[in-house]
């Protein structure tokens, strides 16, 4: 009887556990709904899951591809400056590899149609890849040629701009801009021979990579340079092909250029295996590539302009929003373009602010103001907000471009919702859009992504709105379109009109001019030059932003050789923080993307007459050259952090300071080990005490039952051995060795090299502006290291880890390797009048 009572509790627990396991095995989906039904758990509305792609509403059947429309007559007058802008792009492809250029785009007269649902099969759900949550690089496998495709058609605009309200291109006689390039003299025969030898080496490297792409990947977006496969991360239209057109022309490869233009003319931008178009990537790689090639070839290939206009007309649909801010990941299928939509509430700055050069140049060539109007409205919005951000003069890396402000909501003590007044400055209720937010139709699944939804259950009196129906223009089936998401996000009267603003519900705003921001600032002096100085707002925006950057972001890193170089920090601002030290935190980083800044400061110094900025430009560019030489491979890592000096003017190497930066939480680390030891000691003592108590109870039970007394129970575990924390010296040595940190580095966030062009672009610009031959020497050392480390049998590959002497390669070659990186190496060793900075905007 005594033993039965003692173990009755254990039997009950075992029975409950068995029942629990049985019930859980019957649950096929571990989500909030399943848990709610079983144990009464109800997830918060802010954490509600979204439907999978297979549960999306059936889109309508799209129209067949419309016939080509008449194109505007090109402007035959030479522009004040040319856009030769090219980054990375992608091509549609066939499954066969060929040594000759070919196109896999279907013929217009044989275009079938396909429902939107079929098109989106096996693609991510809305939260993963729609609208503001899209990805610039996103691999989608091409549809088999025997399966039908969906085609874009010109939609009717939901928020049209009347022709009389279009912002026109600036008119008048262009201003005479200051000279940018150095006045070069005659070079000696020995210097010329050395220059031509290096130029030929760069050209051969380009031909090697181009032939690899042509033979193994064309017409796909990218070559996989190790496996000789293909990738289509940018809609499969041939990004490398289009992006590299200007490089082919500049290097005198005119036969290859002719062949490439022939294929580019067959690209069908009206269809894609990818359901969205990344606006920024498409603009810089495709639109910029087509326009640059058209300009460089003096308009001798009209097909390039025709394709540029065709693509631009598709992209213009992204600007059809209430405030004309673009949807940066544009869903092109007719079933989505037929519905109104807004720009994202979590938009990357560079994806919004880096469209001006390409669209402006297209407007100049075609004399179509609507292309300029599209980007001019973005510029106006950025300028209006610039002095009202949490770091006035700069823009945060992510922002709310939706034009719709909803009040923040919190639960009061009674459990009901109350509005929370806006806590941030920098939003403008008087911002003018084409229509107010309340005028937007309450439909559109993409709207579910814009802001955090409120819990509909909190408003029991709210009436449900029936689904609207959309009928295909061809008279096809009726498509149910859920408007609950739009109603919950932007359709309510609580949505107030606003200008650009910080992200909703954000507590920290991050600022910098590297990744996610770079080309927004880079385009300011370039757009000013492209417009012949006729629009001064680009100058004022540049001057205002550079003033803050000089004061708050520039820093000198501590190096072992005491180099006088500069890098640009990143700052995070938390206005709500109650701790003063946490309100503004600086990250002393270096990034390859940020290496454009040296060239930007140099161009700005010349264009805007700021000679003192040439010193900053030189030190920023020297910083990137130093970073190249700081690794075993001789190539700069993607991102890293350094020890900042206390002053921009003087700084000596201090190894103790470096080591302190490598062990910033030493005291916390020691306390953590001490607390761990105490806790483990306590737990062991309790375990031993429990074992002793159990032994005593067992002895008493044995005595009651007249059984033999059991042997004494030994301790349940071996004696506890305290952990010994690493000393400061050993901890630092371990970090340096295990993380392969060069002197002065405190962390390496990205160890790879992606064949990026930013560093050599600044070196090229510095040489063209100063005429200093040392820049050519530095550029050659960079090229020699990059060419040796990246070359493969077929082309060039990214480096996985530049801190490792193994030089392991990644199977990727982005289009900017041919379109930009090798172009700038080639121009560095060309005669100065080839693509003069006084004639072209690069």
Beta strands, then each sheet from edge to edge (+ up, - down):
strand 1: 82-83
strand 2: 90-91
strand 3: 222-224
strand 4: 229-231
strand 5: 237-238
strand 6: 276-278
strand 7: 329-331
strand 8: 347-348
strand 9: 398-399
strand 10: 404-405
strand 11: 408-411
strand 12: 417-420
strand 13: 468-471
strand 14: 478-481
strand 15: 496-497
strand 16: 509-511
strand 17: 554-555
strand 18: 567-568
strand 19: 570-573
strand 20: 584-587
strand 21: 589-591
strand 22: 639-642
strand 23: 745-750
strand 24: 798-799
strand 25: 809-810
strand 26: 840-841
sheet 1: 1+ 26+
sheet 2: 2+ 5-
sheet 3: 3+ 4-
sheet 4: 6+ 7-
sheet 5: 8+ 9-
sheet 6: 10+ 15-
sheet 7: 11+ 12-
sheet 8: 13+ 14-
sheet 9: 16+ 19- 20+
sheet 10: 17+ 18-
sheet 11: 21+ 22- 23+
sheet 12: 24+ 25-
end
